[in-house]
Amino acid sequence: MSETVAFVFPGQGSQKVGMGRDWADAFPESRRAFEEADAVLPGLSRLCWEGPAEELQLTANTQPAILATSVAIHRALEDRVDEPALVAGHSLGEYSALVASGALRFEDALRLVRRRGELMQEAVPVGAGGMAAILGLDAATVEEIAAEAAADGELCAVANYNEPRQTVIAGHRAAVERAAELAKARGAKRALLLPVSAPFHSPLMAPARVGLAPLLETTPFEDPRWPVVTNVDARPLEDGAGARKALVRQVDSPVRWVESVEWMADEGGVVKFVEVGPGAVLSGLVRRIAPGSSTISLAQPEKLAEVTAAESEVTQ
């Protein structure tokens, strides 16, 4: 009997110069994915593989670059491993999950995430917003701290529920800095201001949601082949219209990653999480949310052998 597997797709923060090149060299399916990406956004593969890093870090570039790399890796998986029971993505990664599931065309997703990145950057003047990761406190305490730090018209709210004791806040920079100091006073192990260009997944992203909504509305969506566990509801959906609405709401809503992984492990019966994309950020989060599960990160092509070998052992 096969193990129940979920594919999870990373968001911003996993990018690095060189990502995806070894997959393109090893698998023709992956190379074709990058060629398709270049046809939509010329030069994207070169940016992924050669940088420069400063250009890759720009939000409008980072988002399509990670999407292209994740889809390229998934293309190599499709005919080599069993289908997943569920898919999910962290923030931007939800677009990758929808492409993998067949709900959203790759070329449409590339255009959407490029515009999504631009709209997010335009929503708040550079330097006016901020984000901070709070480590060592439970989410409820961080919620209280964020509410306390908001003052004089400045907003601060939870942006990412990443793991039980790692919660990210976002909002006006001064309010986020106040919250970081409050968190330290309440016993946080760390309160780390993040080097990001905008306060993602906070109410300050409302203009980006308004700008992205009509683009999503005119983009074709199909029902996904596998249920997609969404960031906003931490529950699976199985229809294209619902996926579109979830992406609209996602822009200025928190990423409920802890609940998403818990649902997949507890209700979905997932015992193995395969991270499809650059880096291994999600694998670390999953191990701390669902310690009874196993994880494999496919940042390098040689890791694919681990997935296929594990499946062979289970089915023998």
PyMOL commands that set and color helices and strands:
alter all, ss='L'
color gray80, all
select helices_A, chain A and resi 21-26+28-40+44-50+53-56+59-77+93-100+106-123+139-149+173-185+203-217+240-250+257-266+281-289+301-315
alter helices_A, ss='H'
color red, helices_A
select strands_A, chain A and resi 5-9+86-89+129-135+156-163+166-172+190-193+228-229+236-237+272-275+294-297
alter strands_A, ss='S'
color yellow, strands_A
deselect
rebuild
show_as cartoon
